């Protein structure tokens, strides 16, 4: 039985607080989905610590706005914009092919949530295609750059909503079951957690640490497809209040995993509120990690299935 990892930081810690005193000069980072919300704050904090940061975004104009804001706020001019559409494997391949040199930090932050039933031209359900397969293809393509760095960190941003669904290998793309946006999102977030389990095991010998994080509940563009009436009903129902965080607090766990010496050599774990999550319990409605999201056999199966899907695309 492994020992649960804890740190001095908590749910209210900010990204700046967990990165205080950490020097990242000479280190290179990529943050996907960095044009707003948690991604932008993650990029801002890494830049503030001296890292060269590439904002991997679908909308270059939005990315440029964030980049200029980061440069103005940190004085770090090593901020770059690169177009990346995770739902488009051609875009993912082009982004990875253009990367030159080592990569020390990769934060797989981008995601979609609650979209109507949509499939890519390959027939992949859009949550799974974007949140998991896009990041899977990106990270595996960037493996040589991560291995060259010698001491690289990969952060796979999951969600407490992984509890809504395991990975349903018999029907990944909702071809035989009724489509449910919540289940689709949950499945993709379980996949994000399982990716960290298998990648950490495969790549430990390359000096690459891979972990999953639950950033917390933050009002960002990710929630633009969520039914506002449903959310209001939940909040008025008497259920335990959603533990809302600011974007600065939401980015803290990602930044901790990406930078902190406290977590050197740690891989394959799932973190929330700046500490390793405890096992899921019925009395914890907003935290904890489901056993199926940490299952090494499920993780290995997902890796093979993902590799096969990409090979056939």
N, C-alpha and C positions, 0 to 999 in steps of 0.2 A: 504493500500500500504506500503510495507516494504521499509526502508531506505537503499540505496545502500551503501555497505561497502567499505571504502577507507582506504589506508594506506600511510605512507610516501614513500613507495617503488614504483619503476616504471619498465618499460620493460627492462631497462638496469641493474637493480639491480642483483647481483649475490646471489647464495645460501648462501655463507659465510657472505655476508652483512646482509641478513635478519635474519640470526641466531646469529649474533654478540651479545655477552652478555647473551645468553640463555644457561642455564645449564640443561643438560639431564641425568646427572649421576643417576643411579638407574632406568632409564626408558628403556624399551625394544621395539625394532622396527623390522619390517619386510619390506623389499623393494623387490617387484617382478621385474624381469628383470634388476637386478642390476649388470650384468656382463659387461655392456658397457653404453656409452652415458649418458642420463639424469638419469637413474637409478643408475649408478655408482656414479655420482656426488651427488645425493640425499643421498645415503648411506654414502659417504665420509663426507658430512657435518653433518649428524646426529652423526656419530662416533666422529667427531671433537668436537662436543658439549658434548660428554661423554656418549652417548647412547650405549647400547648393541645392535648390529645390525646383523640381519640374512639376508644374501643375498640369495633370493629365485630364483634359476636359472635353466635353462634347461641343460646348459653345466657346469658341476662342475669344469672342468679344467680352463675355462675362469673365473669362479667365484673365484677360488683360486688365480688366478693372481691378480684380483682386490682386494681381501681381503688382500693379502700381501702388496700391494701398499698402501692401506688405513692404515694398521697397521704401516707401515714405515713412512707414512706421518703425522699420528695423534698421534702415541704412544698408541693408544687404542687397546688392544689385545682382546677385547670382540667382535670379528668379526667372524661370523659363516657362513658356506656354507650349504645350503640344496637344494636338487634337487626338482624342481617343473616344471611340464609340464602342462600348463593350458588347453591344448586341450585334455588332458587325465584325465577323472574324477577319475580314480583309483589313479593317481599320486596326484591329489588335495586332495583326502580323506586321503591318507597316510601322506602327509605333515601336514595337520591339526591335524590328530590323534597323530602325534609325538610331537606336541607343548605342552609344560608343563608350567603352571604358567601364570601370567598376560601378556597382550600385550597392550602396551600404544600407539603405532603408527603403522599403517598399510598403506603403500603406494602402491596402486595397479597401478604400472607403466608399467608392461610388455605389449607388444602388437605386432600384426602383421599388415602389411599394403600392399595393392595392390597385394595380392597373386592370382594366377589363380584359377579358379573355383575348389574348393575342399570341400569335405564333410567328416565329421568324421564317424566312424562306426555307430553312432547313427543317422546319416542323417542330422546332423547340419552343416550349412555353417561355414567354418573355422574361418572367422573373428568374427562372432557372438559367436561361440563356445569358442574361445580363449579370445577375448577381454572382452566379457561380461559374458558368462556363467561360464567360468573358475574362474573369479574373484568373481562372485556372489556366487558360491559354496564355494570358499575359505573363503570369508568374513563371510558368514552365519555360516559356520562351526567353525570359530574362534570367533563367537559372545560371547560365555561364557568367553573366555580369555579377550576380550575387555571389557566386563561388569565388570569383576573382577578388572580390572585396575582402574575403577571408574572415570577416566578422560581421556578417550581414543580419539584419532583422527584417522579417516580414510580418505585417499585422493584417489579419483577416477580420474585417469588421462584420460581426454577426449581429444577433438581436435576441432579446428575451422572447421574441415571437417565434423562435425556433421550436418552442414547445407546442406550437400549433400543428406541426407535422414532422414526422421523420422523413427521410428520403424514401419515396415510394418507388422502388426500382421497377416494379411491374407496370407502372404507368406514370413515368416522370412528367409527361407533357399533357396530362389530362385528356387523353384520347379516348379513354373508356369510362371515365368517371365524370360526374358533373363538375364543371369548373367552379372553384372557390378561390377568390383572390387572396383571402387570408391564409388558406392552406398552401397556396402556391408560394406566397411570400415566406411562410414558415419553412416550407421544404427547402427553399433556396438558402435560408439563413442557417438551417441545419447543415446544409452542404458546405457553407463557409466555415463552420466549426470543424466538420470532418476533414476538410482540406488541410487545416492546420495540424491535425493529428497525424495524417499520413505524410505530409511534406516534412514535418519535423523529424519523423523517423527516417525518411529517405535521405534527407539532406544534412543531418547532424554532422556527418563526416566532412562536409564542405564548410563547416563553420556557419551554417545558416540556421538561425533560430526563427521558428514560425509559431505564432500564437493567435488565438481568436479573442476578440473583445466584444463586449456588449457596451456600447457607449452610454446608454441611458436614453430616456425619453426627452427629446429636444424638438421644439417647433421649428422644423426646417422645411425646405422644398421637398424633402422625401415624402412628407405627409400630404402633398397637394392632391393626391387621389383618394385620401381617406374621407369617408363620409362624415361630414361635420356634424350632422344631426345625430348620427350614431355615437360619435365621440361625446357630444353634449349629454346624450341620454346616459351614457356610462358614468360620466362625471357627476350626474345628478341622482344616480341610482342608489347611493349609499355605499357603493363598493369602495374599497380602500383607494384613497386618492392616488392618481398617477404621480410618481415622483419626478416632476419636471425638472430638467436641468437647463442651464444656459449652454450656448455653443462652446464656451470656454471650458465649462465643466464636462461637457460631452466629449470633448477632444482629449481630456486628461488621460484616460486609460490607454488610448492609442499612442499618445506621446510617451507615456511611461514605458510601454512595451517596446517602442521604437528606440528609446534612448537610454533608459536608466541602467546604471551598472548593477543595481539591485537584482536585475533579471538576467544577467549575463549567463548564457548557457542554458536558459530555461526554454523549453519548447513543447509544443503539443498540448498546451493548456488553454483554458477558457477563463478570461478575466472579466470582472465587472466592478465598478466603483473602485478601481485602482488596486484590487486584490483578486486572487484567484477565487472563482465562484465556488460556492458550496453545491452539493448535489441538490437537484430539484426536490422541493417539498410541497405538499398540498397547501400549507399555510403561508407560503411565500409566493404571492401572486405576481410579483414583478421581478423576481430574481431567481438565481440558481440555474444549473445546467442539467439538461436531461441526459440520462445515461446513453441514449441512442446517439447523441451528438458528440460523444467521446469514445464510441465503440471502435476499436482498432480494426475489427473485421469489416464493419460497415465503411470505414474510412478507406480501406484498401480496395473494397469493391467499387466505391464511388470513383476512386482514381482510375481504375481500369475502364469503367463505363465512360467516364469523361474522355479518356484518351481515345476510346473507340468512336465516340460521337464526333470528336474533332477530326479523326482520320477519315470519317465517312462524309464530312461536310464539303 
